[in-house]
Amino acid sequence: MKNLSFFAFRRGVKRCAAVSSLGFSADSRFLVLGSNTETIHVFKFAEEQLQQQGQQEQKQEAEKAK
């Protein structure tokens, strides 16, 4: 099985951080990330990405209903 990456979240290039926690906002527009660097990062999903995700979910639901 191949590993698939849907999104890449990057901040800076000099340090490598170990992610300790992830959380999504209730409307799925934001992702918050906590790491060993003692900082919290908030990422905003682009509207286009959200629309594509919604379309994929609709296709999956339609396939399940068959």
Backbone as CSV, one residue per row, in Angstrom:
resi,resn,N_x,N_y,N_z,CA_x,CA_y,CA_z,C_x,C_y,C_z
1,MET,0.847,-1.183,0.000,0.000,0.000,0.000,0.888,1.241,0.000
2,LYS,0.565,2.187,-0.865,1.319,3.427,-0.945,0.837,4.421,0.101
3,ASN,1.771,5.222,0.606,1.393,6.327,1.481,0.974,7.502,0.611
4,LEU,-0.189,8.058,0.900,-0.691,9.201,0.146,-0.678,10.430,1.030
5,SER,-0.298,11.545,0.467,-0.294,12.811,1.184,-1.302,13.743,0.524
6,PHE,-2.263,14.210,1.292,-3.268,15.117,0.761,-2.861,16.577,0.938
7,PHE,-2.186,16.871,2.032,-1.741,18.224,2.318,-0.359,18.169,2.951
8,ALA,0.425,19.198,2.729,1.715,19.352,3.393,1.701,20.694,4.109
9,PHE,1.990,20.695,5.390,2.025,21.913,6.188,3.474,22.188,6.547
10,ARG,3.940,23.344,6.130,5.333,23.675,6.366,5.434,25.032,7.038
11,ARG,6.397,25.116,7.939,6.705,26.362,8.618,8.210,26.406,8.810
12,GLY,8.858,27.278,8.102,10.302,27.399,8.243,11.037,26.221,7.635
13,VAL,12.357,26.318,7.623,13.154,25.240,7.037,14.338,24.834,7.902
14,LYS,14.592,25.549,8.979,15.799,25.300,9.763,15.634,24.248,10.849
15,ARG,14.424,24.070,11.347,14.237,23.130,12.457,13.284,22.015,12.077
16,CYS,13.483,20.917,12.701,12.563,19.797,12.542,11.788,19.674,13.846
17,ALA,10.477,19.583,13.754,9.642,19.522,14.947,8.922,18.188,15.017
18,ALA,8.762,17.694,16.227,7.970,16.492,16.471,6.567,16.929,16.856
19,VAL,5.581,16.539,16.076,4.189,16.926,16.320,3.644,16.119,17.482
20,SER,3.070,16.830,18.443,2.503,16.150,19.610,0.984,16.145,19.604
21,SER,0.365,17.081,18.879,-1.098,17.095,18.822,-1.583,17.848,17.595
22,LEU,-2.769,17.441,17.141,-3.438,18.064,15.997,-4.899,18.281,16.357
23,GLY,-5.481,19.328,15.819,-6.901,19.544,16.035,-7.487,20.351,14.898
24,PHE,-8.741,20.076,14.568,-9.443,20.797,13.513,-10.502,21.697,14.132
25,SER,-10.748,22.834,13.486,-11.840,23.700,13.929,-13.162,23.018,13.601
26,ALA,-14.231,23.470,14.239,-15.540,22.853,14.044,-16.006,22.936,12.590
27,ASP,-15.590,23.982,11.872,-15.996,24.128,10.476,-14.977,23.558,9.495
28,SER,-13.940,22.908,9.992,-12.891,22.259,9.188,-12.091,23.225,8.318
29,ARG,-12.082,24.486,8.666,-11.318,25.468,7.890,-9.900,25.649,8.414
30,PHE,-9.664,25.258,9.676,-8.365,25.470,10.300,-7.848,24.185,10.940
31,LEU,-6.540,24.064,10.942,-5.859,22.977,11.625,-4.890,23.607,12.601
32,VAL,-4.909,23.161,13.848,-3.957,23.646,14.839,-3.009,22.504,15.167
33,LEU,-1.750,22.835,15.329,-0.723,21.835,15.525,0.154,22.252,16.694
34,GLY,0.415,21.326,17.605,1.329,21.561,18.716,2.562,20.694,18.531
35,SER,3.728,21.228,18.912,4.963,20.481,18.695,5.921,20.658,19.870
36,ASN,7.068,19.998,19.749,8.079,20.068,20.795,8.846,21.391,20.792
37,THR,8.511,22.303,19.900,9.186,23.603,19.841,8.516,24.630,20.749
38,GLU,7.552,24.183,21.556,6.815,25.033,22.489,6.032,26.134,21.777
39,THR,5.561,25.823,20.586,4.734,26.760,19.832,3.495,26.042,19.319
40,ILE,2.483,26.827,19.004,1.260,26.313,18.396,1.144,26.971,17.031
41,HIS,0.850,26.191,16.027,0.716,26.707,14.670,-0.711,26.499,14.196
42,VAL,-1.255,27.505,13.527,-2.607,27.434,12.982,-2.486,27.557,11.466
43,PHE,-3.045,26.570,10.761,-3.030,26.551,9.304,-4.454,26.709,8.804
44,LYS,-4.625,27.527,7.776,-5.937,27.719,7.168,-5.977,26.966,5.842
45,PHE,-7.011,26.162,5.660,-7.200,25.466,4.399,-7.746,26.447,3.367
46,ALA,-7.275,26.347,2.151,-7.775,27.191,1.068,-9.180,26.740,0.692
47,GLU,-10.012,27.666,0.268,-11.391,27.337,-0.118,-11.423,26.260,-1.198
48,GLU,-10.513,26.337,-2.155,-10.476,25.355,-3.240,-10.234,23.949,-2.687
49,GLN,-9.355,23.837,-1.714,-9.078,22.540,-1.108,-10.306,22.011,-0.389
50,LEU,-11.031,22.894,0.294,-12.236,22.475,1.002,-13.303,21.999,0.027
51,GLN,-13.444,22.695,-1.104,-14.425,22.296,-2.107,-14.079,20.941,-2.699
52,GLN,-12.795,20.717,-2.988,-12.359,19.433,-3.533,-12.616,18.317,-2.531
53,GLN,-12.339,18.582,-1.263,-12.564,17.590,-0.225,-14.055,17.249,-0.140
54,GLY,-14.911,18.256,-0.204,-16.351,18.032,-0.153,-16.837,17.216,-1.330
55,GLN,-16.293,17.480,-2.507,-16.669,16.718,-3.695,-16.232,15.262,-3.567
56,GLN,-15.034,15.037,-3.036,-14.548,13.669,-2.851,-15.426,12.917,-1.854
57,GLU,-15.805,13.594,-0.780,-16.662,12.959,0.223,-18.023,12.610,-0.364
58,GLN,-18.575,13.479,-1.200,-19.857,13.204,-1.837,-19.759,11.989,-2.760
59,LYS,-18.669,11.879,-3.512,-18.467,10.732,-4.407,-18.370,9.445,-3.596
60,GLN,-17.628,9.502,-2.482,-17.480,8.315,-1.643,-18.818,7.872,-1.065
61,GLU,-19.618,8.837,-0.611,-20.930,8.515,-0.063,-21.838,7.907,-1.131
62,ALA,-21.766,8.433,-2.360,-22.576,7.908,-3.456,-22.166,6.485,-3.788
63,GLU,-20.863,6.204,-3.736,-20.385,4.842,-4.024,-20.818,3.868,-2.923
64,LYS,-20.826,4.318,-1.692,-21.257,3.467,-0.581,-22.743,3.133,-0.688
65,ALA,-23.506,4.086,-1.209,-24.961,3.894,-1.312,-25.362,2.916,-2.395
66,LYS,-24.428,2.604,-3.310,-24.748,1.683,-4.410,-24.894,0.263,-3.932
